[in-house]
Amino acid sequence: MTGNEEDAEDVVQETFLRAYRQLRNFEQRANFSTWLYRIATNCAVDTIRARKRRDGLHHKDGGEVLDGLASQAPDPARLLAASEVSTHVNAAMGQLSSGERTAFVLRHFEGLPIDEIGRILNLRTSATKHTIFRAVKKLRQSLEPLVRGAS
């Protein structure tokens, strides 16, 4: 969600500090993992906002979501192609709102169920599904030229 490893490490640390400080406010009837994911999501959004203010960036929040995922193959053509795909995917992810990106990541990278994502994001089930659907639709539209070009 943060787009880089350093910010992600800061978010993890801040998440556990906030959770520890607020442990007395945890309601036993709630799912602990949902509560912790909500804290982590808030910390990530706070970090992204702070980075935008600090860097004075004028683009949508987010970053290089897929940095470091390029193939380790020594073939330069394959490395170039992986780099281009990564650049396109990162740009497409950057076009999503923070809510869409969060819902998409929780669903498709973390594998969380819709109802839990809804609790984390304070959304009804139908709104959660719609948010994920919008994110997928936007990603498909953004990445369609890349897919057509590979055919």
C-alpha positions as CSV (number, residue, x, y, z in Angstrom):
1,M,0.0,0.0,0.0
2,T,2.8,2.4,0.8
3,G,4.8,1.7,-2.4
4,N,8.2,1.3,-0.7
5,E,9.8,-0.9,1.9
6,E,11.0,1.9,4.2
7,D,7.5,3.3,4.6
8,A,6.0,-0.2,4.9
9,E,8.4,-0.9,7.8
10,D,7.4,2.4,9.5
11,V,3.7,1.5,9.0
12,V,4.2,-1.9,10.7
13,Q,6.0,-0.4,13.6
14,E,3.4,2.4,14.0
15,T,0.6,-0.2,13.7
16,F,1.8,-2.2,16.6
17,L,2.5,0.9,18.7
18,R,-1.0,2.2,18.1
19,A,-2.5,-1.3,18.8
20,Y,-0.6,-1.6,22.0
21,R,-1.7,1.9,23.1
22,Q,-5.3,1.2,22.2
23,L,-5.5,-2.4,23.4
24,R,-7.8,-1.4,26.2
25,N,-10.3,-0.1,23.6
26,F,-10.4,-3.4,21.7
27,E,-13.9,-4.8,21.9
28,Q,-13.8,-8.6,22.5
29,R,-16.8,-9.1,20.2
30,A,-14.8,-7.9,17.3
31,N,-12.3,-9.9,15.3
32,F,-8.8,-9.0,16.4
33,S,-7.3,-9.4,12.9
34,T,-9.9,-7.0,11.5
35,W,-9.2,-4.5,14.2
36,L,-5.4,-4.7,13.6
37,Y,-5.9,-4.5,9.8
38,R,-8.0,-1.3,10.3
39,I,-5.1,0.2,12.4
40,A,-2.6,-0.8,9.7
41,T,-4.8,0.7,6.9
42,N,-5.1,4.0,8.8
43,C,-1.3,4.1,9.4
44,A,-0.6,3.4,5.7
45,V,-3.0,6.1,4.6
46,D,-1.5,8.5,7.2
47,T,2.0,7.7,5.9
48,I,1.0,8.2,2.2
49,R,-0.7,11.6,3.1
50,A,2.4,12.7,5.0
51,R,4.7,11.7,2.2
52,K,2.6,13.7,-0.3
53,R,2.7,16.7,1.9
54,R,6.4,16.3,2.6
55,D,7.4,15.7,-1.1
56,G,4.8,18.2,-2.5
57,L,3.7,15.6,-5.0
58,H,0.6,16.4,-7.1
59,H,-0.2,12.8,-8.3
60,K,-2.5,10.3,-6.7
61,D,-1.3,8.8,-3.5
62,G,0.5,5.5,-3.7
63,G,3.7,4.5,-5.3
64,E,5.7,1.8,-6.9
65,V,3.6,-1.1,-5.8
66,L,5.5,-3.8,-7.6
67,D,9.1,-2.6,-7.2
68,G,11.5,-5.4,-6.9
69,L,9.2,-8.0,-8.5
70,A,11.0,-8.1,-11.8
71,S,12.3,-11.4,-13.0
72,Q,15.8,-12.4,-11.8
73,A,16.5,-14.0,-15.2
74,P,19.7,-12.8,-16.8
75,D,18.0,-12.4,-20.2
76,P,18.1,-8.6,-20.8
77,A,15.0,-8.7,-23.1
78,R,13.0,-10.5,-20.3
79,L,14.2,-8.0,-17.7
80,L,13.2,-5.1,-20.0
81,A,9.8,-6.6,-20.6
82,A,9.2,-7.2,-16.8
83,S,10.3,-3.6,-16.1
84,E,7.9,-2.2,-18.6
85,V,5.0,-4.4,-17.2
86,S,5.9,-3.3,-13.7
87,T,5.9,0.4,-14.8
88,H,2.5,0.0,-16.4
89,V,1.0,-1.8,-13.4
90,N,2.4,0.7,-10.9
91,A,1.0,3.6,-13.0
92,A,-2.4,1.8,-13.1
93,M,-2.4,1.2,-9.4
94,G,-1.5,4.9,-8.9
95,Q,-4.7,5.9,-10.7
96,L,-6.8,4.2,-8.1
97,S,-8.1,6.1,-5.1
98,S,-6.6,5.1,-1.8
99,G,-9.9,3.3,-0.9
100,E,-10.0,1.4,-4.1
101,R,-6.3,0.5,-3.8
102,T,-6.7,-0.7,-0.2
103,A,-9.8,-2.8,-1.0
104,F,-8.1,-4.3,-4.1
105,V,-4.9,-5.1,-2.2
106,L,-6.7,-6.6,0.8
107,R,-8.9,-8.8,-1.5
108,H,-6.5,-9.8,-4.2
109,F,-3.1,-9.8,-2.5
110,E,-4.1,-10.6,1.1
111,G,-7.0,-12.8,0.1
112,L,-9.4,-11.4,2.7
113,P,-13.1,-12.0,2.4
114,I,-15.4,-9.2,1.4
115,D,-17.1,-8.9,4.8
116,E,-13.8,-8.5,6.6
117,I,-12.6,-5.9,4.1
118,G,-15.9,-4.1,4.7
119,R,-15.3,-4.1,8.5
120,I,-11.7,-2.8,8.0
121,L,-12.8,0.0,5.7
122,N,-16.1,0.8,7.5
123,L,-18.1,-0.1,4.4
124,R,-21.3,-2.1,3.9
125,T,-20.8,-5.4,2.0
126,S,-22.4,-3.9,-1.2
127,A,-20.1,-0.8,-1.0
128,T,-17.1,-3.0,-0.5
129,K,-17.9,-5.2,-3.5
130,H,-18.5,-2.0,-5.6
131,T,-15.2,-0.5,-4.5
132,I,-13.3,-3.7,-5.5
133,F,-15.3,-3.9,-8.8
134,R,-14.4,-0.3,-9.6
135,A,-10.7,-0.9,-8.9
136,V,-10.7,-4.0,-11.1
137,K,-12.5,-2.2,-13.9
138,K,-10.0,0.8,-13.7
139,L,-7.1,-1.6,-13.7
140,R,-8.4,-3.5,-16.7
141,Q,-9.0,-0.3,-18.7
142,S,-5.5,1.0,-17.8
143,L,-3.8,-2.2,-18.6
144,E,-5.8,-3.2,-21.7
145,P,-3.3,-1.5,-24.2
146,L,-0.5,-3.5,-22.6
147,V,-2.4,-6.8,-23.0
148,R,-3.4,-6.0,-26.6
149,G,0.3,-5.1,-27.4
150,A,1.5,-8.4,-26.1
151,S,-0.9,-10.4,-28.3
